[in-house]
């Protein structure tokens, strides 16, 4: 979390990729690395050389944050990495008006950039409804799982989906169900042949589970109970 340039970690990242790392990481090219263009170019050069995707953690706010997103979208297109790059947090998309951030969202949609949010309660975040209406791929994650940054993360994605729905006031059945797609690629109605990865909860239906976040009665992985 110190920036590719600031930490002089280019060689370390390349070594990690050679050992099997899935993605190239980066953080705040302008605010932390101090050189937006050079930092982004380094990320994309490493990613294209290793044929890997990118996950940029962007905390920079205001116009520096939006400028970073726009350049990130351009480089995604230029590098042929459409649908293989993501930006986590992107607080700047929630700090300004919808009309101010819409052109940036349109660029992210065109470039196939995914947005990832931990649904913070202490700062702005991308507006869920605006992101949904624009068609940008959006996923939720759980940050700071008992780490030095914060003690509050727990990895519970059902809880994260519930927080998102409550924050956006998504109270209709359709919107509650739609929130599942932001925390899981699995289907709510399984079919024969699907991976047997699922959890059981005490709830009236899927909507009730999102709203109430019940304790997991059982968790299965590849058909075997693990909890």
C-alpha positions in Angstrom: 0.0 0.0 0.0 2.9 2.4 -0.5 2.8 2.9 -4.3 4.9 1.3 -7.1 7.2 4.4 -7.5 7.4 5.4 -3.8 8.3 1.9 -2.7 10.5 1.1 -5.7 8.7 -2.2 -5.9 8.5 -2.8 -9.7 10.9 -5.7 -9.6 9.2 -7.2 -6.5 5.8 -7.1 -8.3 7.3 -8.7 -11.4 8.8 -11.5 -9.2 5.4 -12.0 -7.6 3.7 -12.4 -10.9 6.3 -14.9 -12.0 5.5 -16.9 -8.9 1.8 -17.0 -9.7 0.2 -13.7 -8.5 -3.0 -13.0 -10.4 -3.0 -9.2 -10.6 -0.8 -6.1 -10.7 -1.6 -3.8 -7.8 -1.3 0.0 -7.5 -2.4 2.7 -5.2 -3.1 6.5 -5.6 -0.8 7.3 -8.6 -1.2 11.0 -8.0 -1.5 11.4 -4.2 0.9 8.7 -3.0 3.2 8.0 -5.9 3.3 11.6 -6.9 3.3 11.0 -10.6 0.0 9.9 -12.0 1.1 9.2 -15.6 4.4 7.4 -14.7 2.7 5.3 -12.0 -0.1 4.2 -14.3 2.2 3.5 -17.2 4.3 1.3 -14.9 1.2 -0.7 -13.9 0.1 -1.3 -17.4 3.6 -2.1 -18.7 4.0 -4.7 -16.0 0.5 -6.1 -16.6 0.8 -6.4 -20.4 4.2 -8.0 -20.2 2.9 -10.6 -17.8 -0.5 -10.9 -19.4 -2.2 -10.1 -16.1 -5.0 -7.8 -15.0 -4.8 -4.8 -12.7 -6.5 -3.8 -9.5 -5.8 -0.1 -8.6 -6.8 1.1 -5.1 -7.8 4.7 -5.6 -8.4 6.9 -2.5 -7.5 10.3 -4.2 -10.5 12.6 -4.2 -11.8 15.4 -6.3 -10.5 16.1 -9.8 -7.2 14.2 -9.2 -9.2 11.1 -8.6 -11.5 11.6 -11.6 -8.5 12.3 -13.8 -6.8 9.1 -12.7 -10.0 7.1 -13.5 -10.2 8.6 -17.0 -6.6 7.9 -17.7 -6.9 4.4 -16.3 -9.8 3.8 -18.7 -7.8 5.1 -21.7 -4.8 2.9 -20.8 -7.1 -0.1 -20.4 -8.3 0.4 -24.0 -4.8 1.1 -25.3 -3.4 -2.0 -23.7 -6.2 -4.3 -24.8 -7.1 -5.1 -21.2 -10.8 -4.5 -21.4 -12.7 -6.4 -18.7 -9.4 -7.3 -17.0 -8.9 -4.2 -14.9 -10.5 -2.9 -11.7 -10.5 0.1 -9.5 -11.2 -0.4 -5.8 -12.8 2.3 -3.6 -12.9 5.3 -6.0 -14.3 7.6 -3.4 -14.1 10.5 -5.9 -17.1 9.2 -7.7 -19.3 9.9 -4.7 -17.8 13.2 -3.8 -19.1 15.3 -6.7 -22.5 15.6 -8.4 -23.9 12.9 -10.6 -23.6 15.1 -13.7 -19.9 15.8 -12.8 -18.9 12.1 -12.6 -21.1 10.8 -15.4 -18.6 11.3 -18.2 -16.0 9.4 -16.1 -18.4 6.5 -15.5 -19.2 6.4 -19.2 -15.5 6.0 -20.0 -15.1 3.2 -17.4 -18.1 1.4 -18.9 -16.7 1.7 -22.4 -13.3 0.4 -21.3 -14.8 -2.5 -19.3 -13.3 -1.4 -16.0 -14.8 -2.9 -12.9 -15.4 -0.9 -9.8 -15.1 -2.5 -6.4 -16.3 -1.0 -3.1 -16.2 -2.0 0.5 -19.4 0.1 1.2 -17.7 2.5 3.7 -19.9 4.3 6.2 -17.4 7.1 6.9 -16.8 8.6 3.5 -18.5 8.9 0.0 -18.5 6.0 -2.4 -19.7 5.5 -6.0 -23.5 5.9 -6.1 -24.9 2.4 -6.6 -27.9 3.4 -8.6 -25.9 5.7 -11.0 -23.3 2.9 -11.5 -26.1 0.4 -12.1 -27.9 2.7 -14.6 -24.6 3.4 -16.5 -23.9 -0.3 -16.8 -20.4 -0.3 -15.2 -19.5 -3.7 -13.7 -19.7 -3.2 -9.9 -18.6 -5.6 -7.2 -18.5 -5.4 -3.4 -15.6 -6.5 -1.2 -14.7 -6.6 2.4 -11.7 -4.5 3.3 -9.5 -4.4 6.5 -10.1 -7.9 7.9 -8.7 -7.5 11.4 -5.6 -5.7 10.0 -3.5 -2.6 11.0 -5.8 -0.3 9.1 -9.1 -1.1 10.8 -10.5 -3.8 13.1 -14.0 -3.8 11.6 -13.8 -5.9 8.4 -15.1 -9.5 8.7 -15.3 -10.9 5.2 -19.1 -11.4 5.5 -20.3 -10.7 1.9 -24.0 -11.1 2.9 -23.6 -8.4 5.4 -21.8 -6.2 2.8 -24.7 -6.7 0.4 -27.2 -5.8 3.1 -25.3 -2.6 3.9 -25.2 -1.6 0.2 -29.0 -2.2 -0.2 -29.7 -0.2 3.0 -27.4 2.7 2.0 -29.1 2.9 -1.5 -32.6 2.4 0.0 -33.1 -0.6 -2.2 -36.2 -2.0 -0.5 -38.1 -3.5 -3.4 -37.8 -7.3 -4.1 -36.1 -6.8 -7.4 -33.4 -4.4 -6.1 -32.8 -6.6 -3.1 -32.3 -9.7 -5.3 -30.2 -7.7 -7.7 -27.7 -7.0 -4.9 -26.6 -10.6 -4.9 -24.9 -10.2 -8.3 -22.5 -7.7 -6.7 -21.2 -10.1 -4.1 -21.3 -13.5 -5.9 -21.1 -15.1 -9.3 -23.2 -18.0 -8.1 -26.9 -18.5 -9.0 -29.6 -18.2 -6.4 -31.4 -21.1 -8.1 -28.9 -23.9 -8.7 -29.0 -26.4 -11.6 -27.7 -29.9 -12.0 -24.0 -29.7 -12.7 -23.4 -26.4 -10.9 -20.5 -26.3 -8.4 -21.8 -27.4 -4.9 -20.6 -24.2 -3.2 -23.4 -22.8 -1.1 -24.5 -21.7 2.4 -27.7 -22.4 4.3 -29.4 -19.7 6.4 -32.7 -19.4 8.3 -34.7 -16.9 6.2 -38.1 -16.7 4.5 -36.5 -16.1 1.1 -33.5 -14.6 -0.5 -34.7 -11.0 0.0 -35.2 -11.7 3.7 -31.6 -13.0 3.9 -30.3 -9.8 2.5 -32.3 -7.7 4.8 -31.7 -9.7 8.0 -28.2 -11.1 7.5 -28.9 -14.3 9.5 -26.1 -16.5 10.9 -24.9 -19.2 8.5 -26.5 -22.5 9.6 -24.1 -24.4 7.3 -21.5 -23.7 4.6 -20.6 -26.1 1.8 -17.6 -26.2 -0.6 -17.5 -28.7 -3.4 -20.3 -30.5 -1.7 -18.5 -30.9 1.6 -19.6 -29.1 4.7 -16.8 -26.8 6.0 -18.7 -25.0 8.7 
